[in-house]
Amino acid sequence: MSAHDTAIHHDGHHGGDHHDHDEDGAPHSSFSGYMVGFVLSVILTAIPFWLVMAGVITHRPTAVLVLGAFAVAQILVHMVCFLHMNGKVEGGWTLLSTLFTAVFVAIAIAGTLWVMFHMNANMMPAHGGHADHPSGAAPHGSP
């Protein structure tokens, strides 16, 4: 039986209710799609590696922002090219749940850092350089 005969037999078996893969929003993989993702991943890895190893960016906060941007781009390439995540798959619920998770994790990390910073500043004032008197001086109220 040929592939065409199998498709006809398959459609006939389900009474003509067979849905084409293009209609159900299922991800489609191709060699060229994977190669595009692979090449983009290599580029998005090689450029930050070169930036760090060659000492192109010497200002640390700028380096963190640039490398973070490359990391986010790498994540997006993996999600689109390899995980085939878009608004069509499963009615958009996969993308929506991923966005919710990302927002939740960002809030959790930001909140944790905020609490740790403020606890350090408020619970350990001596480490912040706020000592009122030199180390050898007597405390307030002493002669």
C-alpha positions as CSV (number, residue, x, y, z in Angstrom):
1,M,0.0,0.0,0.0
2,S,1.4,3.4,-0.9
3,A,1.5,6.5,1.4
4,H,-1.4,8.0,-0.6
5,D,-3.4,4.9,-0.2
6,T,-2.6,4.8,3.5
7,A,-3.8,8.4,3.9
8,I,-7.1,7.6,2.1
9,H,-7.5,4.5,4.2
10,H,-6.8,6.5,7.3
11,D,-9.4,9.2,6.4
12,G,-11.9,6.6,5.5
13,H,-11.4,4.7,8.7
14,H,-12.3,7.8,10.8
15,G,-15.3,8.8,8.6
16,G,-13.5,11.8,7.1
17,D,-13.0,13.5,10.5
18,H,-9.2,13.4,10.2
19,H,-7.7,16.7,11.1
20,D,-4.6,17.9,9.2
21,H,-1.6,18.8,11.4
22,D,-1.7,22.4,10.1
23,E,-5.2,22.9,11.6
24,D,-4.5,21.6,15.1
25,G,-1.5,23.9,15.7
26,A,0.9,21.0,16.4
27,P,4.6,21.9,16.1
28,H,6.3,21.0,12.9
29,S,10.0,20.1,12.9
30,S,12.3,20.3,9.9
31,F,16.0,19.9,9.5
32,S,16.3,23.5,8.3
33,G,14.4,24.8,11.3
34,Y,16.7,22.9,13.7
35,M,19.8,24.1,11.8
36,V,18.7,27.8,12.1
37,G,18.2,27.3,15.8
38,F,21.6,25.6,16.1
39,V,23.4,28.3,14.2
40,L,21.7,31.1,16.2
41,S,22.6,29.2,19.4
42,V,26.3,29.0,18.4
43,I,26.4,32.6,17.5
44,L,24.6,33.7,20.7
45,T,27.2,31.7,22.7
46,A,30.3,32.7,20.7
47,I,29.7,36.4,20.8
48,P,29.4,36.7,24.6
49,F,32.4,34.3,25.0
50,W,34.5,36.5,22.8
51,L,33.3,39.7,24.6
52,V,34.5,38.3,27.9
53,M,37.7,36.6,26.8
54,A,38.9,39.5,24.7
55,G,38.1,42.0,27.5
56,V,36.0,44.1,25.1
57,I,33.6,45.2,27.9
58,T,35.6,46.3,31.0
59,H,32.7,48.0,32.9
60,R,31.2,45.2,35.0
61,P,27.6,46.4,35.1
62,T,27.6,46.9,31.4
63,A,29.0,43.4,30.9
64,V,26.3,41.9,33.1
65,L,23.5,43.7,31.1
66,V,25.0,42.7,27.7
67,L,25.6,39.1,28.7
68,G,22.1,39.0,30.2
69,A,20.6,40.2,27.0
70,F,22.4,37.5,25.1
71,A,21.2,34.9,27.6
72,V,17.6,36.0,27.1
73,A,18.0,35.9,23.3
74,Q,19.4,32.4,23.6
75,I,16.4,31.3,25.7
76,L,14.0,32.7,23.1
77,V,15.8,31.0,20.3
78,H,15.6,27.7,22.2
79,M,11.9,28.1,23.0
80,V,11.0,29.0,19.4
81,C,13.3,26.8,17.3
82,F,13.6,23.7,19.5
83,L,10.5,23.7,21.8
84,H,8.3,25.1,19.0
85,M,6.6,27.4,21.4
86,N,4.1,29.9,19.9
87,G,0.6,31.2,20.4
88,K,-0.9,28.4,18.3
89,V,0.2,25.3,20.2
90,E,-2.5,24.0,22.5
91,G,-4.5,27.1,22.0
92,G,-1.8,29.3,23.4
93,W,-1.9,27.7,26.9
94,T,1.7,26.5,26.7
95,L,3.0,30.0,26.0
96,L,0.8,31.6,28.6
97,S,1.9,29.1,31.3
98,T,5.5,29.8,30.4
99,L,5.0,33.5,30.6
100,F,3.3,33.1,34.0
101,T,6.1,31.0,35.3
102,A,8.7,33.5,34.1
103,V,6.8,36.4,35.8
104,F,6.4,34.4,39.0
105,V,10.1,33.5,39.1
106,A,11.1,37.1,38.5
107,I,8.9,38.4,41.3
108,A,10.2,35.7,43.6
109,I,13.8,36.5,42.9
110,A,13.3,40.3,43.1
111,G,11.4,39.9,46.4
112,T,14.0,37.7,47.8
113,L,16.8,40.1,46.9
114,W,14.8,43.0,48.3
115,V,14.2,41.3,51.6
116,M,17.9,40.2,51.9
117,F,19.2,43.7,51.1
118,H,16.9,45.4,53.6
119,M,17.5,42.8,56.3
120,N,21.2,43.3,55.9
121,A,20.9,47.1,56.0
122,N,18.6,47.1,59.0
123,M,19.8,44.2,61.1
124,M,23.5,44.7,60.6
125,P,24.1,48.5,60.8
126,A,27.7,48.2,62.0
127,H,28.6,46.6,58.7
128,G,27.2,49.6,56.8
129,G,29.9,52.0,58.1
130,H,27.4,53.7,60.5
131,A,29.5,53.4,63.7
132,D,28.9,56.4,65.9
133,H,32.2,56.4,67.6
134,P,35.7,55.1,67.0
135,S,36.6,51.6,68.1
136,G,38.5,52.8,71.2
137,A,36.0,55.4,72.4
138,A,33.7,54.8,75.3
139,P,30.0,54.4,74.5
140,H,27.5,57.2,75.1
141,G,26.9,58.0,78.8
142,S,30.3,56.8,80.0
143,P,32.8,59.2,81.5
